[in-house]
Amino acid sequence: MQRSFLALALAGASLAASAQLAFDHPDWKELEAPPPPPLRTTGLIPLEITGSSLRFGVDPASISVGSDSIVRYVVVATSSTGTTNAIYEGLRCGSGEVKVYARHNPDSGWVPAKDSPWQVLQSTANYRYSLYVARNGACFGPAPNGPPAQIARDLRRPPDEKFDRARIR
């Protein structure tokens, strides 16, 4: 038991260090983002965004972690009238930034975001759901929180059970 805990701790430290190096290294380069996945509006992981009239959810099937250490995913926003929009975005855990790759709306489907820059995550209306995703499952300190399945598990878990590496199987 102690040996497996030590191996898990060392693996986590190694992952965090390599992800941080990726962002600090002068030759770090963002990979081209894959195209957005097909839009799904069922099976979403709900996000608790206070002060918003929209309901937000992350499509767990859309979560990916690139070799460039960017966590990419789709967030679906639904209004009280049932109108649905979605955003395909990426998080840089090491620098606390978010980037929009594409937007989906009912009339035009996925539309790539042209020249979308990396934006610092803030507690403003435009970034609240992204900040929530980063803090509640996508990022573990300056690194991605592990593979997509781990990120989805932590987004679903109550606050006192998030990031509990002893529970990883």
N, C-alpha and C positions, 0 to 999 in steps of 0.2 A: 504494500500500500504506500509506504513512504517513498519507495523507489519510483513508483508511477507518478506520485505527486511531484517529486523533484524533476522527473523528465518532462512533465507537463509544464511546470514553472519555467524550466530552461527553454522549452520550445516557445512559450509565450514571450519570454524576454528576447529571444532571437528574432521572432517575427516583428516585435515592436522596434527593435534596433534596426533591422533591415528596412522596414518601412520608413523610419525616420531618416535613415541614410539616403533612401531614394529621393526624398524631398530636399535634403540638404546638399546632395551631390550636384555639382555644377553641370554635369552631363545628363541629369534627369530629364526625361522627355515623356510627355503624355502620349499614350498610344491613341490611335484613332478609335473612337468609340464605336462599338458595333451598332447596327441600326436598332431602333426601338423595337421591342417585342410586340406581338399583337396585343391590343388593349383587352384587358380582362377587368370586369367590374364585380366579379363574385370571388369569394375566398380571400378578400383583402384583409390585411392586418390593420385594425383601426388605430388611428393616432388620436391621442387626447390633446387637442389644440384648444386651449381656453381662449375665450373672447372672439371666436370665429363663428360665423353663421354657416360655414361650410363644414361638411363631414369629410375627413381625409382618411385615406387608407393606402398602404403599400402593397403592391402585388408581390407576394413572396417568390413567385416564379420568375420575376424580373430581376431579382437581386443577383449581382455578380461582383466579383473582386478581380480586377485586372492585375497583370504582372507589373503594372505601373502603380500599384497600391491604391487605385481609385475604386471606391465602392459606387457602383451604378445601380439604379433602380427606377421604378415607375411609381409615382404618387398620383392617386386618383382623388379628385375633389368633386364632391356632389353638393349641389345647392338644395335648399328646402323644397324647391319645385321639381327636383329630379334631374336638372341639367348636369351633365357630367363633362368634366375636362380632365386632362391628365398631363403630367410633366415627366419627361425622362431626364434625369439629372445624375450628376456624379458628385461625390464628396471626397475631398482631400483631407483626411484626418490629421495628417502631420502639419498642415498649415491652416486648418479651420476654414476651408473655403468650399464653395458650392458652384457648380456650373450647370446651366441648362443646355441639353443637347437637342431636345425637340419638345414640341407642345402638341397635344391632341385636342381637337374640339369636334363636336358632333357634325359640323358641316364639311370640314376639310380633311379629317383624319390626322395623321402625324405630319407635322410641318417642322423641318429642321430649323433650329435657331441659328441664324447667321452670325458669325463672329461673336459668339457669346463668351464674354470674359469670365474668369474666375472671380467670384465675389466673396468677401469676408462674411462669414455667418454672423448674423446679428439677431437680436430679439425684436425685429420689426415685422410688420404684417407680411411682407414678401418672403421672409426667411424663417418664420416660426416653425413651419412643418419640417423644413430641412434641418433646423437646429434640433428639433425633437428627434428626428431619425438619427442624427449624429450622436446625440447624448444618450439615447435609449436603446441602441443596438448596433449601429453601423461602425462606430469607432470605439476602440479600447485604448484610451490615451491617444498617443500620436499615430496609432496604427489601426488598420482595419481589424474588426473584432473577430477575425477568423473567417472560415468559409461561409458562403451564403446561408447555409442551414443554421449555423450558429447565430448569425445576424437576425434571421427570421425568428428563431427561438427567443432571443433576448427582446426583440420588439414586442413579442406576445406576452412575455413574463411580467409579473408584478414587480415593482421597483426593488423590493427586498430580495428578489431572486435573480436579478440581472447580473451578468458577468461573473457568475459563480462557476469558476473553472472546475471545481470538484464535482460538479454535476454533469460535466461533458462525458458522453459515452462514445 
